[in-house]
């Protein structure tokens, strides 16, 4: 860790507390992306796609939701 960054963590007492602080400061939220994905998925219509194509498109959204939402804590 660079010294100028490490100075902001001088009062941390344990490795776990350090990781929690780093995660809180530098984690990027996926809420805007998740919102957009849910909007796009809600608008999907089969139209002229085959069942297989339609399912594949839906499955892609479901996989992205799962990746962004992660396992609930």
mmJSON file of the N, C-alpha and C atoms, coordinates in Angstrom:
{"data_MODEL":{"atom_site":{
"group_PDB":["ATOM","ATOM","ATOM","ATOM","ATOM","ATOM","ATOM","ATOM","ATOM","ATOM","ATOM","ATOM","ATOM","ATOM","ATOM","ATOM","ATOM","ATOM","ATOM","ATOM","ATOM","ATOM","ATOM","ATOM","ATOM","ATOM","ATOM","ATOM","ATOM","ATOM","ATOM","ATOM","ATOM","ATOM","ATOM","ATOM","ATOM","ATOM","ATOM","ATOM","ATOM","ATOM","ATOM","ATOM","ATOM","ATOM","ATOM","ATOM","ATOM","ATOM","ATOM","ATOM","ATOM","ATOM","ATOM","ATOM","ATOM","ATOM","ATOM","ATOM","ATOM","ATOM","ATOM","ATOM","ATOM","ATOM","ATOM","ATOM","ATOM","ATOM","ATOM","ATOM","ATOM","ATOM","ATOM","ATOM","ATOM","ATOM","ATOM","ATOM","ATOM","ATOM","ATOM","ATOM","ATOM","ATOM","ATOM","ATOM","ATOM","ATOM","ATOM","ATOM","ATOM","ATOM","ATOM","ATOM","ATOM","ATOM","ATOM","ATOM","ATOM","ATOM","ATOM","ATOM","ATOM","ATOM","ATOM","ATOM","ATOM","ATOM","ATOM","ATOM","ATOM","ATOM","ATOM","ATOM","ATOM","ATOM","ATOM","ATOM","ATOM","ATOM","ATOM","ATOM","ATOM","ATOM","ATOM","ATOM","ATOM","ATOM","ATOM","ATOM","ATOM","ATOM","ATOM","ATOM","ATOM","ATOM","ATOM","ATOM","ATOM","ATOM","ATOM","ATOM","ATOM","ATOM","ATOM","ATOM","ATOM","ATOM","ATOM","ATOM","ATOM","ATOM","ATOM","ATOM","ATOM","ATOM","ATOM","ATOM","ATOM","ATOM","ATOM","ATOM","ATOM","ATOM","ATOM","ATOM","ATOM","ATOM","ATOM","ATOM","ATOM","ATOM","ATOM","ATOM","ATOM","ATOM","ATOM","ATOM","ATOM","ATOM","ATOM","ATOM","ATOM","ATOM","ATOM","ATOM","ATOM","ATOM","ATOM","ATOM","ATOM","ATOM","ATOM","ATOM","ATOM","ATOM","ATOM","ATOM","ATOM","ATOM","ATOM","ATOM","ATOM","ATOM","ATOM","ATOM","ATOM","ATOM","ATOM","ATOM","ATOM","ATOM","ATOM","ATOM","ATOM","ATOM","ATOM"],
"id":[1,2,3,4,5,6,7,8,9,10,11,12,13,14,15,16,17,18,19,20,21,22,23,24,25,26,27,28,29,30,31,32,33,34,35,36,37,38,39,40,41,42,43,44,45,46,47,48,49,50,51,52,53,54,55,56,57,58,59,60,61,62,63,64,65,66,67,68,69,70,71,72,73,74,75,76,77,78,79,80,81,82,83,84,85,86,87,88,89,90,91,92,93,94,95,96,97,98,99,100,101,102,103,104,105,106,107,108,109,110,111,112,113,114,115,116,117,118,119,120,121,122,123,124,125,126,127,128,129,130,131,132,133,134,135,136,137,138,139,140,141,142,143,144,145,146,147,148,149,150,151,152,153,154,155,156,157,158,159,160,161,162,163,164,165,166,167,168,169,170,171,172,173,174,175,176,177,178,179,180,181,182,183,184,185,186,187,188,189,190,191,192,193,194,195,196,197,198,199,200,201,202,203,204,205,206,207,208,209,210,211,212,213,214,215,216,217,218,219],
"type_symbol":["N","C","C","N","C","C","N","C","C","N","C","C","N","C","C","N","C","C","N","C","C","N","C","C","N","C","C","N","C","C","N","C","C","N","C","C","N","C","C","N","C","C","N","C","C","N","C","C","N","C","C","N","C","C","N","C","C","N","C","C","N","C","C","N","C","C","N","C","C","N","C","C","N","C","C","N","C","C","N","C","C","N","C","C","N","C","C","N","C","C","N","C","C","N","C","C","N","C","C","N","C","C","N","C","C","N","C","C","N","C","C","N","C","C","N","C","C","N","C","C","N","C","C","N","C","C","N","C","C","N","C","C","N","C","C","N","C","C","N","C","C","N","C","C","N","C","C","N","C","C","N","C","C","N","C","C","N","C","C","N","C","C","N","C","C","N","C","C","N","C","C","N","C","C","N","C","C","N","C","C","N","C","C","N","C","C","N","C","C","N","C","C","N","C","C","N","C","C","N","C","C","N","C","C","N","C","C","N","C","C","N","C","C","N","C","C","N","C","C"],
"label_atom_id":["N","CA","C","N","CA","C","N","CA","C","N","CA","C","N","CA","C","N","CA","C","N","CA","C","N","CA","C","N","CA","C","N","CA","C","N","CA","C","N","CA","C","N","CA","C","N","CA","C","N","CA","C","N","CA","C","N","CA","C","N","CA","C","N","CA","C","N","CA","C","N","CA","C","N","CA","C","N","CA","C","N","CA","C","N","CA","C","N","CA","C","N","CA","C","N","CA","C","N","CA","C","N","CA","C","N","CA","C","N","CA","C","N","CA","C","N","CA","C","N","CA","C","N","CA","C","N","CA","C","N","CA","C","N","CA","C","N","CA","C","N","CA","C","N","CA","C","N","CA","C","N","CA","C","N","CA","C","N","CA","C","N","CA","C","N","CA","C","N","CA","C","N","CA","C","N","CA","C","N","CA","C","N","CA","C","N","CA","C","N","CA","C","N","CA","C","N","CA","C","N","CA","C","N","CA","C","N","CA","C","N","CA","C","N","CA","C","N","CA","C","N","CA","C","N","CA","C","N","CA","C","N","CA","C","N","CA","C","N","CA","C","N","CA","C","N","CA","C","N","CA","C","N","CA","C"],
"label_alt_id":[null,null,null,null,null,null,null,null,null,null,null,null,null,null,null,null,null,null,null,null,null,null,null,null,null,null,null,null,null,null,null,null,null,null,null,null,null,null,null,null,null,null,null,null,null,null,null,null,null,null,null,null,null,null,null,null,null,null,null,null,null,null,null,null,null,null,null,null,null,null,null,null,null,null,null,null,null,null,null,null,null,null,null,null,null,null,null,null,null,null,null,null,null,null,null,null,null,null,null,null,null,null,null,null,null,null,null,null,null,null,null,null,null,null,null,null,null,null,null,null,null,null,null,null,null,null,null,null,null,null,null,null,null,null,null,null,null,null,null,null,null,null,null,null,null,null,null,null,null,null,null,null,null,null,null,null,null,null,null,null,null,null,null,null,null,null,null,null,null,null,null,null,null,null,null,null,null,null,null,null,null,null,null,null,null,null,null,null,null,null,null,null,null,null,null,null,null,null,null,null,null,null,null,null,null,null,null,null,null,null,null,null,null,null,null,null,null,null,null],
"label_comp_id":["UNK","UNK","UNK","UNK","UNK","UNK","UNK","UNK","UNK","UNK","UNK","UNK","UNK","UNK","UNK","UNK","UNK","UNK","UNK","UNK","UNK","UNK","UNK","UNK","UNK","UNK","UNK","UNK","UNK","UNK","UNK","UNK","UNK","UNK","UNK","UNK","UNK","UNK","UNK","UNK","UNK","UNK","UNK","UNK","UNK","UNK","UNK","UNK","UNK","UNK","UNK","UNK","UNK","UNK","UNK","UNK","UNK","UNK","UNK","UNK","UNK","UNK","UNK","UNK","UNK","UNK","UNK","UNK","UNK","UNK","UNK","UNK","UNK","UNK","UNK","UNK","UNK","UNK","UNK","UNK","UNK","UNK","UNK","UNK","UNK","UNK","UNK","UNK","UNK","UNK","UNK","UNK","UNK","UNK","UNK","UNK","UNK","UNK","UNK","UNK","UNK","UNK","UNK","UNK","UNK","UNK","UNK","UNK","UNK","UNK","UNK","UNK","UNK","UNK","UNK","UNK","UNK","UNK","UNK","UNK","UNK","UNK","UNK","UNK","UNK","UNK","UNK","UNK","UNK","UNK","UNK","UNK","UNK","UNK","UNK","UNK","UNK","UNK","UNK","UNK","UNK","UNK","UNK","UNK","UNK","UNK","UNK","UNK","UNK","UNK","UNK","UNK","UNK","UNK","UNK","UNK","UNK","UNK","UNK","UNK","UNK","UNK","UNK","UNK","UNK","UNK","UNK","UNK","UNK","UNK","UNK","UNK","UNK","UNK","UNK","UNK","UNK","UNK","UNK","UNK","UNK","UNK","UNK","UNK","UNK","UNK","UNK","UNK","UNK","UNK","UNK","UNK","UNK","UNK","UNK","UNK","UNK","UNK","UNK","UNK","UNK","UNK","UNK","UNK","UNK","UNK","UNK","UNK","UNK","UNK","UNK","UNK","UNK","UNK","UNK","UNK","UNK","UNK","UNK"],
"label_asym_id":["A","A","A","A","A","A","A","A","A","A","A","A","A","A","A","A","A","A","A","A","A","A","A","A","A","A","A","A","A","A","A","A","A","A","A","A","A","A","A","A","A","A","A","A","A","A","A","A","A","A","A","A","A","A","A","A","A","A","A","A","A","A","A","A","A","A","A","A","A","A","A","A","A","A","A","A","A","A","A","A","A","A","A","A","A","A","A","A","A","A","A","A","A","A","A","A","A","A","A","A","A","A","A","A","A","A","A","A","A","A","A","A","A","A","A","A","A","A","A","A","A","A","A","A","A","A","A","A","A","A","A","A","A","A","A","A","A","A","A","A","A","A","A","A","A","A","A","A","A","A","A","A","A","A","A","A","A","A","A","A","A","A","A","A","A","A","A","A","A","A","A","A","A","A","A","A","A","A","A","A","A","A","A","A","A","A","A","A","A","A","A","A","A","A","A","A","A","A","A","A","A","A","A","A","A","A","A","A","A","A","A","A","A","A","A","A","A","A","A"],
"label_entity_id":["1","1","1","1","1","1","1","1","1","1","1","1","1","1","1","1","1","1","1","1","1","1","1","1","1","1","1","1","1","1","1","1","1","1","1","1","1","1","1","1","1","1","1","1","1","1","1","1","1","1","1","1","1","1","1","1","1","1","1","1","1","1","1","1","1","1","1","1","1","1","1","1","1","1","1","1","1","1","1","1","1","1","1","1","1","1","1","1","1","1","1","1","1","1","1","1","1","1","1","1","1","1","1","1","1","1","1","1","1","1","1","1","1","1","1","1","1","1","1","1","1","1","1","1","1","1","1","1","1","1","1","1","1","1","1","1","1","1","1","1","1","1","1","1","1","1","1","1","1","1","1","1","1","1","1","1","1","1","1","1","1","1","1","1","1","1","1","1","1","1","1","1","1","1","1","1","1","1","1","1","1","1","1","1","1","1","1","1","1","1","1","1","1","1","1","1","1","1","1","1","1","1","1","1","1","1","1","1","1","1","1","1","1","1","1","1","1","1","1"],
"label_seq_id":[1,1,1,2,2,2,3,3,3,4,4,4,5,5,5,6,6,6,7,7,7,8,8,8,9,9,9,10,10,10,11,11,11,12,12,12,13,13,13,14,14,14,15,15,15,16,16,16,17,17,17,18,18,18,19,19,19,20,20,20,21,21,21,22,22,22,23,23,23,24,24,24,25,25,25,26,26,26,27,27,27,28,28,28,29,29,29,30,30,30,31,31,31,32,32,32,33,33,33,34,34,34,35,35,35,36,36,36,37,37,37,38,38,38,39,39,39,40,40,40,41,41,41,42,42,42,43,43,43,44,44,44,45,45,45,46,46,46,47,47,47,48,48,48,49,49,49,50,50,50,51,51,51,52,52,52,53,53,53,54,54,54,55,55,55,56,56,56,57,57,57,58,58,58,59,59,59,60,60,60,61,61,61,62,62,62,63,63,63,64,64,64,65,65,65,66,66,66,67,67,67,68,68,68,69,69,69,70,70,70,71,71,71,72,72,72,73,73,73],
"pdbx_PDB_ins_code":[null,null,null,null,null,null,null,null,null,null,null,null,null,null,null,null,null,null,null,null,null,null,null,null,null,null,null,null,null,null,null,null,null,null,null,null,null,null,null,null,null,null,null,null,null,null,null,null,null,null,null,null,null,null,null,null,null,null,null,null,null,null,null,null,null,null,null,null,null,null,null,null,null,null,null,null,null,null,null,null,null,null,null,null,null,null,null,null,null,null,null,null,null,null,null,null,null,null,null,null,null,null,null,null,null,null,null,null,null,null,null,null,null,null,null,null,null,null,null,null,null,null,null,null,null,null,null,null,null,null,null,null,null,null,null,null,null,null,null,null,null,null,null,null,null,null,null,null,null,null,null,null,null,null,null,null,null,null,null,null,null,null,null,null,null,null,null,null,null,null,null,null,null,null,null,null,null,null,null,null,null,null,null,null,null,null,null,null,null,null,null,null,null,null,null,null,null,null,null,null,null,null,null,null,null,null,null,null,null,null,null,null,null,null,null,null,null,null,null],
"Cartn_x":[0.859,0.0,0.905,0.552,1.342,1.239,2.297,2.374,1.259,0.96,-0.078,-1.457,-1.683,-2.939,-2.904,-1.785,-1.635,-1.819,-1.43,-1.571,-3.027,-3.956,-5.369,-5.906,-5.074,-5.496,-4.655,-4.045,-3.127,-3.802,-5.064,-5.74,-6.439,-6.286,-6.914,-6.159,-6.922,-6.308,-6.138,-6.814,-6.695,-6.742,-6.302,-6.338,-7.773,-8.692,-10.098,-10.644,-10.354,-10.832,-10.232,-8.97,-8.327,-9.062,-9.312,-10.006,-11.409,-12.103,-13.442,-13.394,-12.393,-12.237,-11.907,-10.999,-10.611,-11.815,-12.553,-13.741,-14.756,-14.988,-15.961,-15.54,-14.255,-13.778,-13.7,-13.303,-12.996,-13.971,-14.938,-15.91,-16.775,-17.042,-17.912,-19.298,-20.266,-21.642,-22.119,-22.894,-23.422,-24.905,-25.429,-26.86,-27.335,-26.639,-27.125,-27.138,-26.104,-26.061,-27.152,-27.368,-28.405,-29.788,-30.016,-31.284,-31.499,-30.456,-30.571,-30.82,-30.123,-30.327,-31.761,-32.288,-33.661,-34.663,-34.41,-35.286,-35.251,-34.044,-33.898,-34.541,-34.346,-34.909,-36.44,-36.999,-38.455,-39.078,-38.298,-38.802,-38.648,-37.967,-37.71,-39.016,-39.147,-40.271,-39.715,-40.382,-39.886,-39.905,-40.959,-41.14,-40.788,-39.795,-39.472,-38.323,-37.907,-36.845,-37.41,-36.544,-36.942,-36.964,-37.563,-37.588,-36.165,-35.301,-33.913,-33.205,-33.393,-32.773,-33.318,-34.63,-35.288,-34.79,-34.747,-34.252,-32.8,-31.986,-30.574,-30.418,-31.255,-31.198,-31.613,-32.69,-33.12,-32.056,-31.479,-30.45,-29.257,-28.898,-27.788,-28.094,-29.309,-29.696,-29.671,-30.227,-30.25,-28.84,-27.923,-26.535,-25.898,-26.184,-25.642,-26.229,-27.536,-28.148,-27.441,-27.257,-26.639,-25.231,-24.491,-23.115,-23.068,-23.97,-23.983,-24.557,-25.593,-26.237,-25.448,-24.76,-23.98,-24.854,-24.23,-24.932,-25.383,-26.667,-27.122,-26.418,-26.115,-25.424,-26.413],
"Cartn_y":[-1.164,0.0,1.226,2.198,3.43,4.171,4.851,5.534,6.559,7.333,8.356,7.742,6.539,5.833,5.2,4.582,3.903,4.86,6.109,7.084,7.254,7.016,7.137,5.972,4.949,3.749,3.516,4.539,4.402,3.903,4.196,3.824,2.467,1.757,0.447,-0.555,-1.378,-2.266,-3.714,-4.137,-5.535,-5.617,-6.757,-6.973,-6.952,-7.55,-7.559,-6.14,-5.365,-3.985,-3.203,-3.478,-2.822,-3.162,-4.457,-4.868,-4.276,-4.225,-3.631,-2.147,-1.442,-0.017,0.202,-0.6,-0.479,-0.754,-1.79,-2.138,-0.999,-0.439,0.642,1.875,2.203,3.407,3.258,2.078,1.934,1.062,0.471,-0.366,0.51,0.002,0.727,0.12,0.958,0.473,0.079,-0.96,-1.425,-1.092,-0.291,0.024,0.647,1.64,2.205,1.176,0.362,-0.667,-1.7,-2.101,-3.071,-2.518,-1.275,-0.625,-0.655,-0.287,-0.265,-1.66,-2.658,-4.037,-4.494,-4.168,-4.564,-3.871,-2.627,-1.907,-2.553,-2.842,-3.455,-4.833,-5.622,-6.977,-6.93,-5.942,-5.828,-5.496,-4.913,-4.507,-5.594,-6.671,-7.704,-8.367,-8.498,-9.23,-10.22,-11.337,-12.383,-11.937,-11.262,-10.814,-11.92,-11.715,-12.724,-13.654,-13.622,-14.523,-15.923,-16.898,-18.259,-18.363,-19.426,-19.652,-19.725,-20.387,-20.542,-19.19,-18.343,-17.011,-16.157,-16.215,-15.441,-15.882,-17.186,-17.706,-17.288,-17.383,-16.99,-15.539,-14.673,-13.252,-13.04,-13.703,-13.604,-14.162,-15.295,-15.936,-15.016,-14.27,-13.316,-12.271,-11.745,-10.778,-11.417,-12.615,-13.293,-13.508,-13.891,-14.102,-12.795,-11.711,-10.406,-9.952,-10.18,-9.851,-10.595,-11.875,-12.728,-12.252,-11.888,-11.408,-10.09,-9.188,-7.867,-7.899,-8.686,-8.731,-9.587,-10.596,-11.467,-12.262,-12.846,-13.63,-12.695,-12.702,-11.808,-12.089,-11.027,-11.217,-11.302],
"Cartn_z":[0.0,0.0,0.0,-0.817,-0.869,0.457,0.804,2.096,2.276,1.234,1.372,1.605,1.112,1.375,2.763,3.095,4.386,5.554,5.39,6.475,6.903,5.998,6.325,7.138,7.33,8.058,9.316,9.831,10.963,12.238,12.433,13.676,13.619,12.516,12.363,13.234,13.963,14.95,14.505,13.435,13.009,11.487,10.966,9.521,9.006,9.748,9.335,9.278,10.284,10.311,9.14,8.803,7.668,6.372,6.145,4.927,4.858,5.982,6.007,5.64,6.161,5.858,4.382,3.858,2.448,1.552,1.879,1.097,1.114,2.285,2.417,1.624,1.643,0.96,-0.545,-1.014,-2.429,-3.214,-2.567,-3.28,-4.179,-5.364,-6.281,-6.196,-6.144,-6.075,-7.468,-7.515,-8.794,-8.926,-8.029,-8.03,-9.343,-9.915,-11.184,-12.322,-12.395,-13.432,-13.218,-11.985,-11.662,-12.029,-11.727,-12.083,-13.597,-14.357,-15.816,-16.371,-15.845,-16.298,-16.045,-14.867,-14.542,-15.467,-15.78,-16.722,-18.094,-18.574,-19.893,-19.941,-18.892,-18.847,-18.824,-18.177,-18.095,-19.45,-20.348,-21.654,-22.729,-22.409,-23.422,-23.856,-25.159,-25.74,-26.744,-26.888,-27.772,-29.234,-29.645,-31.017,-32.008,-32.869,-33.883,-33.487,-32.214,-31.75,-31.534,-31.717,-31.368,-29.851,-29.34,-27.892,-27.355,-28.094,-27.672,-27.594,-28.596,-28.596,-27.453,-27.282,-26.226,-24.851,-24.633,-23.358,-23.147,-24.196,-24.086,-23.67,-24.216,-23.86,-22.402,-21.989,-20.592,-19.648,-20.017,-19.181,-18.994,-20.028,-19.92,-18.845,-18.839,-17.811,-16.415,-16.301,-15.003,-14.466,-15.344,-14.926,-14.461,-15.183,-14.786,-13.451,-13.246,-11.952,-10.839,-11.038,-10.031,-9.696,-10.725,-10.517,-9.76,-10.095,-9.455,-8.042,-7.852,-6.533,-5.56,-6.045,-5.182,-4.226,-3.254,-2.255,-1.142,-0.795,0.268,1.591,2.306,3.606,4.739],
"occupancy":[1.0,1.0,1.0,1.0,1.0,1.0,1.0,1.0,1.0,1.0,1.0,1.0,1.0,1.0,1.0,1.0,1.0,1.0,1.0,1.0,1.0,1.0,1.0,1.0,1.0,1.0,1.0,1.0,1.0,1.0,1.0,1.0,1.0,1.0,1.0,1.0,1.0,1.0,1.0,1.0,1.0,1.0,1.0,1.0,1.0,1.0,1.0,1.0,1.0,1.0,1.0,1.0,1.0,1.0,1.0,1.0,1.0,1.0,1.0,1.0,1.0,1.0,1.0,1.0,1.0,1.0,1.0,1.0,1.0,1.0,1.0,1.0,1.0,1.0,1.0,1.0,1.0,1.0,1.0,1.0,1.0,1.0,1.0,1.0,1.0,1.0,1.0,1.0,1.0,1.0,1.0,1.0,1.0,1.0,1.0,1.0,1.0,1.0,1.0,1.0,1.0,1.0,1.0,1.0,1.0,1.0,1.0,1.0,1.0,1.0,1.0,1.0,1.0,1.0,1.0,1.0,1.0,1.0,1.0,1.0,1.0,1.0,1.0,1.0,1.0,1.0,1.0,1.0,1.0,1.0,1.0,1.0,1.0,1.0,1.0,1.0,1.0,1.0,1.0,1.0,1.0,1.0,1.0,1.0,1.0,1.0,1.0,1.0,1.0,1.0,1.0,1.0,1.0,1.0,1.0,1.0,1.0,1.0,1.0,1.0,1.0,1.0,1.0,1.0,1.0,1.0,1.0,1.0,1.0,1.0,1.0,1.0,1.0,1.0,1.0,1.0,1.0,1.0,1.0,1.0,1.0,1.0,1.0,1.0,1.0,1.0,1.0,1.0,1.0,1.0,1.0,1.0,1.0,1.0,1.0,1.0,1.0,1.0,1.0,1.0,1.0,1.0,1.0,1.0,1.0,1.0,1.0,1.0,1.0,1.0,1.0,1.0,1.0,1.0,1.0,1.0,1.0,1.0,1.0],
"B_iso_or_equiv":[0.0,0.0,0.0,0.0,0.0,0.0,0.0,0.0,0.0,0.0,0.0,0.0,0.0,0.0,0.0,0.0,0.0,0.0,0.0,0.0,0.0,0.0,0.0,0.0,0.0,0.0,0.0,0.0,0.0,0.0,0.0,0.0,0.0,0.0,0.0,0.0,0.0,0.0,0.0,0.0,0.0,0.0,0.0,0.0,0.0,0.0,0.0,0.0,0.0,0.0,0.0,0.0,0.0,0.0,0.0,0.0,0.0,0.0,0.0,0.0,0.0,0.0,0.0,0.0,0.0,0.0,0.0,0.0,0.0,0.0,0.0,0.0,0.0,0.0,0.0,0.0,0.0,0.0,0.0,0.0,0.0,0.0,0.0,0.0,0.0,0.0,0.0,0.0,0.0,0.0,0.0,0.0,0.0,0.0,0.0,0.0,0.0,0.0,0.0,0.0,0.0,0.0,0.0,0.0,0.0,0.0,0.0,0.0,0.0,0.0,0.0,0.0,0.0,0.0,0.0,0.0,0.0,0.0,0.0,0.0,0.0,0.0,0.0,0.0,0.0,0.0,0.0,0.0,0.0,0.0,0.0,0.0,0.0,0.0,0.0,0.0,0.0,0.0,0.0,0.0,0.0,0.0,0.0,0.0,0.0,0.0,0.0,0.0,0.0,0.0,0.0,0.0,0.0,0.0,0.0,0.0,0.0,0.0,0.0,0.0,0.0,0.0,0.0,0.0,0.0,0.0,0.0,0.0,0.0,0.0,0.0,0.0,0.0,0.0,0.0,0.0,0.0,0.0,0.0,0.0,0.0,0.0,0.0,0.0,0.0,0.0,0.0,0.0,0.0,0.0,0.0,0.0,0.0,0.0,0.0,0.0,0.0,0.0,0.0,0.0,0.0,0.0,0.0,0.0,0.0,0.0,0.0,0.0,0.0,0.0,0.0,0.0,0.0,0.0,0.0,0.0,0.0,0.0,0.0],
"pdbx_formal_charge":[null,null,null,null,null,null,null,null,null,null,null,null,null,null,null,null,null,null,null,null,null,null,null,null,null,null,null,null,null,null,null,null,null,null,null,null,null,null,null,null,null,null,null,null,null,null,null,null,null,null,null,null,null,null,null,null,null,null,null,null,null,null,null,null,null,null,null,null,null,null,null,null,null,null,null,null,null,null,null,null,null,null,null,null,null,null,null,null,null,null,null,null,null,null,null,null,null,null,null,null,null,null,null,null,null,null,null,null,null,null,null,null,null,null,null,null,null,null,null,null,null,null,null,null,null,null,null,null,null,null,null,null,null,null,null,null,null,null,null,null,null,null,null,null,null,null,null,null,null,null,null,null,null,null,null,null,null,null,null,null,null,null,null,null,null,null,null,null,null,null,null,null,null,null,null,null,null,null,null,null,null,null,null,null,null,null,null,null,null,null,null,null,null,null,null,null,null,null,null,null,null,null,null,null,null,null,null,null,null,null,null,null,null,null,null,null,null,null,null],
"auth_seq_id":[1,1,1,2,2,2,3,3,3,4,4,4,5,5,5,6,6,6,7,7,7,8,8,8,9,9,9,10,10,10,11,11,11,12,12,12,13,13,13,14,14,14,15,15,15,16,16,16,17,17,17,18,18,18,19,19,19,20,20,20,21,21,21,22,22,22,23,23,23,24,24,24,25,25,25,26,26,26,27,27,27,28,28,28,29,29,29,30,30,30,31,31,31,32,32,32,33,33,33,34,34,34,35,35,35,36,36,36,37,37,37,38,38,38,39,39,39,40,40,40,41,41,41,42,42,42,43,43,43,44,44,44,45,45,45,46,46,46,47,47,47,48,48,48,49,49,49,50,50,50,51,51,51,52,52,52,53,53,53,54,54,54,55,55,55,56,56,56,57,57,57,58,58,58,59,59,59,60,60,60,61,61,61,62,62,62,63,63,63,64,64,64,65,65,65,66,66,66,67,67,67,68,68,68,69,69,69,70,70,70,71,71,71,72,72,72,73,73,73],
"auth_comp_id":["UNK","UNK","UNK","UNK","UNK","UNK","UNK","UNK","UNK","UNK","UNK","UNK","UNK","UNK","UNK","UNK","UNK","UNK","UNK","UNK","UNK","UNK","UNK","UNK","UNK","UNK","UNK","UNK","UNK","UNK","UNK","UNK","UNK","UNK","UNK","UNK","UNK","UNK","UNK","UNK","UNK","UNK","UNK","UNK","UNK","UNK","UNK","UNK","UNK","UNK","UNK","UNK","UNK","UNK","UNK","UNK","UNK","UNK","UNK","UNK","UNK","UNK","UNK","UNK","UNK","UNK","UNK","UNK","UNK","UNK","UNK","UNK","UNK","UNK","UNK","UNK","UNK","UNK","UNK","UNK","UNK","UNK","UNK","UNK","UNK","UNK","UNK","UNK","UNK","UNK","UNK","UNK","UNK","UNK","UNK","UNK","UNK","UNK","UNK","UNK","UNK","UNK","UNK","UNK","UNK","UNK","UNK","UNK","UNK","UNK","UNK","UNK","UNK","UNK","UNK","UNK","UNK","UNK","UNK","UNK","UNK","UNK","UNK","UNK","UNK","UNK","UNK","UNK","UNK","UNK","UNK","UNK","UNK","UNK","UNK","UNK","UNK","UNK","UNK","UNK","UNK","UNK","UNK","UNK","UNK","UNK","UNK","UNK","UNK","UNK","UNK","UNK","UNK","UNK","UNK","UNK","UNK","UNK","UNK","UNK","UNK","UNK","UNK","UNK","UNK","UNK","UNK","UNK","UNK","UNK","UNK","UNK","UNK","UNK","UNK","UNK","UNK","UNK","UNK","UNK","UNK","UNK","UNK","UNK","UNK","UNK","UNK","UNK","UNK","UNK","UNK","UNK","UNK","UNK","UNK","UNK","UNK","UNK","UNK","UNK","UNK","UNK","UNK","UNK","UNK","UNK","UNK","UNK","UNK","UNK","UNK","UNK","UNK","UNK","UNK","UNK","UNK","UNK","UNK"],
"auth_asym_id":["A","A","A","A","A","A","A","A","A","A","A","A","A","A","A","A","A","A","A","A","A","A","A","A","A","A","A","A","A","A","A","A","A","A","A","A","A","A","A","A","A","A","A","A","A","A","A","A","A","A","A","A","A","A","A","A","A","A","A","A","A","A","A","A","A","A","A","A","A","A","A","A","A","A","A","A","A","A","A","A","A","A","A","A","A","A","A","A","A","A","A","A","A","A","A","A","A","A","A","A","A","A","A","A","A","A","A","A","A","A","A","A","A","A","A","A","A","A","A","A","A","A","A","A","A","A","A","A","A","A","A","A","A","A","A","A","A","A","A","A","A","A","A","A","A","A","A","A","A","A","A","A","A","A","A","A","A","A","A","A","A","A","A","A","A","A","A","A","A","A","A","A","A","A","A","A","A","A","A","A","A","A","A","A","A","A","A","A","A","A","A","A","A","A","A","A","A","A","A","A","A","A","A","A","A","A","A","A","A","A","A","A","A","A","A","A","A","A","A"],
"auth_atom_id":["N","CA","C","N","CA","C","N","CA","C","N","CA","C","N","CA","C","N","CA","C","N","CA","C","N","CA","C","N","CA","C","N","CA","C","N","CA","C","N","CA","C","N","CA","C","N","CA","C","N","CA","C","N","CA","C","N","CA","C","N","CA","C","N","CA","C","N","CA","C","N","CA","C","N","CA","C","N","CA","C","N","CA","C","N","CA","C","N","CA","C","N","CA","C","N","CA","C","N","CA","C","N","CA","C","N","CA","C","N","CA","C","N","CA","C","N","CA","C","N","CA","C","N","CA","C","N","CA","C","N","CA","C","N","CA","C","N","CA","C","N","CA","C","N","CA","C","N","CA","C","N","CA","C","N","CA","C","N","CA","C","N","CA","C","N","CA","C","N","CA","C","N","CA","C","N","CA","C","N","CA","C","N","CA","C","N","CA","C","N","CA","C","N","CA","C","N","CA","C","N","CA","C","N","CA","C","N","CA","C","N","CA","C","N","CA","C","N","CA","C","N","CA","C","N","CA","C","N","CA","C","N","CA","C","N","CA","C","N","CA","C","N","CA","C","N","CA","C","N","CA","C","N","CA","C"],
"pdbx_PDB_model_num":[1,1,1,1,1,1,1,1,1,1,1,1,1,1,1,1,1,1,1,1,1,1,1,1,1,1,1,1,1,1,1,1,1,1,1,1,1,1,1,1,1,1,1,1,1,1,1,1,1,1,1,1,1,1,1,1,1,1,1,1,1,1,1,1,1,1,1,1,1,1,1,1,1,1,1,1,1,1,1,1,1,1,1,1,1,1,1,1,1,1,1,1,1,1,1,1,1,1,1,1,1,1,1,1,1,1,1,1,1,1,1,1,1,1,1,1,1,1,1,1,1,1,1,1,1,1,1,1,1,1,1,1,1,1,1,1,1,1,1,1,1,1,1,1,1,1,1,1,1,1,1,1,1,1,1,1,1,1,1,1,1,1,1,1,1,1,1,1,1,1,1,1,1,1,1,1,1,1,1,1,1,1,1,1,1,1,1,1,1,1,1,1,1,1,1,1,1,1,1,1,1,1,1,1,1,1,1,1,1,1,1,1,1,1,1,1,1,1,1]
}}}
